[in-house]
Amino acid sequence: MVNEIEGVVVGHRDGHGFVVRDDGQPDIYLPPNEMRAVLHRDRVRVRIVRHDRRGRPEGRVTEIVQRPQAPIIGRLLQEGGVWLVAPEDRRYGQDVLIPKGATGAAQPGQIVVVELTEPPALYGQPVGRVTEVLGDIDDPGMEIEIAVRKYGVPHQFSEAALAEARALPDKVRAVDRRGRVDLTDVPLVTIDGEDARDFDDAVYCEPAHVGRGKGWRLLVAIADVSHYVRNGAALDIDAYDRATSVYFPRRVIPMLPEKLSNGLCSLNPGVDRLCMVCDMLIDAKGQVQAYQFYPAVMHSHQRFTYTEVAAILQNTRGPEAQRHAALVPHLLNLHDVYRALLAARQARGAVDLETVETQIICDEAGRIERIEPRTRNDAHRLIEEAMLAANVCAAEFIASHQHPCLYRVHEAPSADKVELLREYLKAVGVPIHVPDQPRPRDFQAISQATVDRPDAAQIHQMLLRSMQQAIYSPHNVGHFGLAFEAYTHFTSPIRRYPDLLVHRVIKAILKGERYRLPALPLPGEAQAKLAKRMQERGSSEAMTRTRGRPTDEVLGWEAAGLHCSGNERRADEASRDVEAWLKCKYMREHLGEEFAGTVSAVTSFGLFVTLTSLYVEGLVHITELGGEYFHYDERRQELRGERTGVRYTLGTPVRVQVSRVDLDGRRIDFRLVRDDDEAAAPPRGGAAPGHDGRRGASRAAPAGRAQPSRKAGQAAPAGRERGAHRGGAGAQSEPARPRRGRSGGRR
C-alpha cells in the first residue's frame, strides 16, 4: 500500500487515460491496455511502474475503489446484430453492450441514457441497459438534454417541491404585508436585458443631503425569495441541490420552479411584490455614508431594457424619453449616482478589464444564426454599480454583527501567477513592475497604461488569467478584483442560493436572532472537485488566519460554500459544452472556408485561433505550423521556430482554413493558410524587444519550463497532452481562461 496512489481516472478520446492524484502531484499516465478495465471518472489505486524519457510517471491499476453512479449518454447503434451505445463523451473509451430486451423503446441512431449493469473487464466490454430515450441527434435542444445529464445538473424538481410551489398564493396577500415598509408609491423600476424573464432587482434614486453636502438616496430592492422558500423545506432542498440557475442559449434550468422564478418572486411591472431593500445615502464622492436594510412591499412602475435606458440617457428629448417622461428625472438621478460610484471605483483602484463577450443568436429550430459581441452601455454599468453597492453594504452589515455567512471572496494572485505575469509583461515591453504582493490598483495601472496598445486585449487577457477564481466562503478575505474588504452576493436570490442565505442572515440579524443552516444534503461531486483544487493550491495566509479553529457551525458554512462554488463551476461547464456543440454544428457549414483570425491562446501543442468575423475558436495543431522545431515559451506565451525565428504569440493575426469539425468531441481544427514564401518571412508582428531570430528561440525559456519541440508531422506521443482538447471548441489546456471578461458586476 505504501507505493499505491489513489486518484480519479480521466479518460482520453484516443484510448489512454490519466489518474489525477489526490495528493496534487503530477498525473499518472495509463496506457490503453490499463484503461480496458476502468472507465472515465472511476476512483482507483495505482502503482507507478515506470517513467518515460521525460520523467513522467506511468501507472498500473491495482484496485478500483469506487465507480460513480452517473449514467452514460450516447448513441444507440446496431452492428452485426449486436446492440451497443457509443458514449457521447469520448473520454469513455469503450462502447457499452446492450443485451436484447434492454433497449426499451429506443431506435437505432437515437441518443439514450444508459445504466451500467456490468463493469468493463480486461477482456470484456461494459454492459448496460437503456433507461431513457432522449431523441434523435438533430432534435432541437438535444445538446442541452445531453449536457444536463452529462454534468449531473438537476433538471427536474421533486414532487414535494412542486406541491409546495403549487400551494403558494398567486399574489401578495394582506398577511404578507405585515411588518413591511410600503414602497408601492415609490417609482422603482427594473432594468434588464431584452430576453430577461425573471427580475431580481429594482432601483430608485433621488437627490439628498448627505451631511453638509449633496448626494443621493439610492434604493436597491431585491425580490424576497426567503419569504416563500422556507428554511429546510422541500423547495429549499431542491434550490440548494441546484445552487444556481443554468443558462443555455434559448433555455434556462431555473433554481426555483417557474411559479416563483417568473411569477411570485419576480419583480414584474404593475404588480405588488415582496422585497428586501438596501436603502443607501451616497455622497458626491461615491462613498456610502449610511445604509439600512428592511423588508418592504414594492410595485414596479416600469420594466426597462438596457437599450431603452441607454437611449433615454443619450437623448432626454428623444422618443424613448417622451414615452416615459415621468420616469426620466429618476433615471437621470440614477445616472448621476452611477458616475459618483464609478469615480469611487477608480479611486480605490478596482480592476476593470473590458474584454469581448459574445452571445449566440439562434433561430426557432435552435441552430445558430450568428454570433455577435455583447455591447455594454451606461445602463449596464449603472445597474452593475448599484448592485455592487448593495452587495458591499450586505457584507459589511453581516460582518459588523459577527454572524456567519457566505462571502464572495476573491484572493490575490498566487506567487507563481505573479511571476508568470511579470515575465510576460517584460517580454512584451510593458515597463511596469508587478510587486510580489500586488494590489488591485497595480493591475488597474497596467490596464490603463496599455489600453491604447494594439495588443491591449492580449495583455488584459493575461491579467485575467493571472487572477484567482472567486468562490463562496464563510471566511472573509476580501475581493481582490473589486478592491473591497468585504463583499457578498445579495442581489440575485431567484437564481443564486448564496444570495438566499444572505437574505436569511440579514433578516435574522434584524430580528435579533441567529440563523441556523438547515440539514442539507451531503457534498456532491462538483464541490469535491473544487475542494481538491483548493487543497492543491493551498490555503492562503489570509484564509488560514480567518478560519481559526472551526466549529460545527463554521464547518457547515464551509460545506455550503464549497457546494455553491462547485455547482457554479458545474453550471459554467455545462453552458460551455452546449455552446461548443452549437459552434461545431455551425462551423460544419463552413468546412473548407478561409477566415482571418487572431491567436487567442498558445500551448505546447499548438495555437488556439479566434475567427475575427465569427467569434469561434479552434485549434491549429503544432504539426500545421511548418517543417521545423518549435519551442514553447510559457513566460512569453509564444511558439518560436528554431530555424526561422518565426513566432506565434497572443494577438498574432493569422489566416486559417476550417479543416475538421468533430461534433462529438466538441472540437474544431484549423489549418494555417499562408503563401509558400511566407514561412521564411520575418516573424509576424516583429520580434520581441531585445530578441531576434533563432538566438531568441534558443533561450526561449528557463530550465525546466521550455517544452520539447517537434517537427511537423511528428505529434506528441498519444495522450501525453491531457486536456489538449478537453472542453471542445473554444477550449484550451490548463490553466483555463476565465469565462467572463470583468472582475465584478452582477455575476
Disulfide bonds with the S-S distance in Angstrom:
none
